[in-house]
Amino acid sequence: MSYTLRDARDRPYRSAVPGAWGGHRRGGLYGRLDCPAALRALARGGYVADRVFFADEQTAIAAGYRPCAVCCRAEYLVWKAAHAKGGR
């Protein structure tokens, strides 16, 4: 079986191992695969076309994605504080 993941430059690549983190390409965010907010969006039929996967959290961050405010609350608050000060 082969999976499509995103690399640190946000480019797709094939992997024999599934991604450990999911993301939303248009929203520019990443989170856990069991995130309640993502699961609700998927159940409504949304999100699927822009769903992406990452091997690890560091790759998602390097690709420019921000932490999910629901399932990665602590990381999101750190990101938000840095972003408010002009960081990215």
Secondary structure, 3 states (H helix, E strand, C coil): CCEEEECCCCCEEEECCCCCEEEECCCCEEEECCCHHHHHHHHCCCCHHHEEEECCHHHHHHCCCEECCCCCHHHHHHHHHHHHCCCC
